[in-house]
Amino acid sequence: MVYETFKKAVKMNPDAHPIVHSDRGFHYTSNVFHQKLLDQRMIQSMSRVGKCIDNGPMEGFWRIFKESVITNINSVAVKMWFK
């Protein structure tokens, strides 16, 4: 699933070269995934082993992002409901 999603993302945005942040799961630490990133000129970012605090800023970003998206979706739904 990881490789399929990566392949779709690259196909949809072939000129993008983002920083890819992930956990330390098997797929993300494999040589195969690392090579896929290098082939697409992407940079890998992940926490150090046993230092989950490294991931804090990224987790905080996603929390704020998700809250704003959900708030926006709910706001649109409410406006449509009371139209």
C-alpha positions as CSV (number, residue, x, y, z in Angstrom):
1,M,0.0,0.0,0.0
2,V,2.8,2.4,0.8
3,Y,4.5,1.9,-2.5
4,E,1.3,2.2,-4.5
5,T,0.4,5.4,-2.8
6,F,3.9,6.8,-3.4
7,K,3.6,5.8,-7.1
8,K,0.2,7.6,-7.4
9,A,1.5,10.7,-5.7
10,V,4.5,10.9,-8.0
11,K,2.3,10.3,-11.1
12,M,0.0,13.1,-10.0
13,N,2.9,15.5,-9.2
14,P,5.9,14.5,-11.3
15,D,7.8,17.8,-10.8
16,A,7.3,17.9,-7.0
17,H,10.3,17.2,-4.8
18,P,9.0,17.4,-1.2
19,I,10.3,16.5,2.2
20,V,8.6,13.2,3.0
21,H,8.0,12.8,6.7
22,S,7.1,9.4,8.1
23,D,7.3,7.2,11.1
24,R,9.9,4.5,11.4
25,G,7.7,1.8,9.9
26,F,9.2,-1.1,8.0
27,H,8.4,0.3,4.5
28,Y,9.8,3.8,5.3
29,T,13.1,2.5,6.6
30,S,13.6,0.0,3.8
31,N,16.3,0.4,1.1
32,V,13.6,0.1,-1.5
33,F,11.7,3.1,-0.3
34,H,14.9,5.1,0.3
35,Q,15.9,4.4,-3.3
36,K,12.4,5.5,-4.6
37,L,12.9,8.8,-2.7
38,L,16.4,9.3,-4.2
39,D,15.1,8.5,-7.7
40,Q,12.4,11.3,-7.3
41,R,14.9,13.7,-5.7
42,M,12.9,13.8,-2.5
43,I,14.2,14.2,1.1
44,Q,13.3,11.8,3.8
45,S,12.4,13.0,7.3
46,M,11.7,10.8,10.4
47,S,12.3,10.7,14.1
48,R,15.5,9.2,15.6
49,V,15.1,5.8,17.2
50,G,13.6,6.2,20.7
51,K,13.2,9.9,20.3
52,C,9.5,10.3,19.6
53,I,9.7,13.9,20.7
54,D,11.3,14.6,17.3
55,N,7.9,14.0,15.7
56,G,6.2,16.5,17.9
57,P,6.3,19.5,15.5
58,M,4.9,17.5,12.6
59,E,2.2,15.9,14.8
60,G,1.2,19.4,15.9
61,F,1.0,20.7,12.4
62,W,-1.3,17.8,11.3
63,R,-3.5,18.3,14.4
64,I,-4.0,22.0,13.4
65,F,-4.4,21.2,9.8
66,K,-7.1,18.5,10.4
67,E,-9.0,20.7,12.9
68,S,-9.1,23.5,10.3
69,V,-10.2,21.2,7.5
70,I,-13.0,19.7,9.7
71,T,-14.1,23.1,10.9
72,N,-14.2,24.3,7.4
73,I,-16.2,21.3,6.2
74,N,-18.6,21.6,9.1
75,S,-19.0,25.3,8.4
76,V,-19.8,24.6,4.8
77,A,-22.3,21.9,5.7
78,V,-24.1,24.1,8.2
79,K,-24.4,26.9,5.6
80,M,-25.8,24.5,3.1
81,W,-28.2,23.0,5.6
82,F,-29.7,26.3,6.6
83,K,-29.8,27.8,3.1
